[in-house]
Amino acid sequence: MAKQGLDFKHKEVINITDGKRLGYVQDVTANLETGVITSIIVPGNTKVFNFFAGGGDIVIPWEKIKCIGNDVILIEMP
């Protein structure tokens, strides 16, 4: 599971709702009991999303991820 999280850092996140490129994955969060990834974090300074971490980072819940490709992650968020 840790290797998969590291591989995420080389993937660009794109919102399929509006076609915006959000940047590359900065970090992932996981449930420590199950080891399941719960969200990905992309650095950002936009106020478009309601999901924020410290410093304006965008926290994208796992349920919003629609497709994980070789070099991109497609998400669907308003």
C-alpha positions in Angstrom: 0.0 0.0 0.0 2.8 2.5 0.8 4.3 2.0 -2.7 0.9 2.9 -4.2 0.8 6.1 -2.2 4.3 7.0 -3.5 3.2 6.3 -7.1 0.3 8.8 -6.6 2.9 11.7 -6.2 3.7 11.3 -9.9 0.1 11.6 -11.0 -1.7 14.8 -12.1 -5.2 15.3 -10.7 -7.8 16.6 -13.2 -11.4 17.4 -12.3 -13.7 16.0 -15.0 -16.5 18.3 -14.0 -14.8 21.4 -15.4 -11.6 20.1 -16.9 -9.3 21.9 -14.5 -5.9 20.6 -13.7 -5.4 20.7 -9.9 -1.8 19.7 -9.8 0.1 16.7 -8.6 -0.7 14.6 -5.5 1.2 15.9 -2.5 0.1 13.3 0.1 -2.4 10.6 0.9 -4.4 9.9 4.0 -5.3 6.5 5.2 -7.3 4.7 7.9 -4.6 3.4 10.2 -6.6 0.5 11.4 -7.5 -0.9 7.9 -4.6 0.6 5.8 -7.2 1.8 3.3 -6.5 5.2 1.6 -9.3 7.6 2.5 -8.2 10.7 0.5 -5.6 12.4 -1.6 -4.2 15.9 -1.0 -3.2 18.3 -3.8 -1.6 21.7 -3.0 -3.9 24.5 -3.9 -4.9 28.0 -3.2 -8.3 28.0 -4.7 -11.6 28.4 -2.9 -13.6 26.4 -5.3 -13.7 23.3 -3.1 -15.2 22.8 0.3 -12.5 20.2 1.3 -9.5 22.0 2.7 -6.5 20.9 4.7 -3.9 23.3 6.2 -2.4 25.9 3.9 -5.2 25.9 1.4 -4.4 22.3 0.3 -7.3 20.5 -1.4 -8.4 17.2 0.2 -10.1 14.9 -2.2 -12.1 12.1 -0.6 -11.5 8.7 -2.1 -15.2 8.5 -3.2 -14.6 11.5 -5.6 -11.9 9.6 -7.5 -13.3 8.2 -10.8 -10.3 6.8 -12.5 -6.6 6.3 -11.8 -4.4 6.1 -14.9 -0.7 5.8 -15.5 -0.1 9.5 -15.1 -3.4 11.1 -14.1 -6.1 10.8 -11.6 -9.6 11.9 -12.7 -11.9 13.2 -10.0 -15.4 14.5 -10.1 -16.1 17.4 -7.7 -18.4 20.4 -8.1 
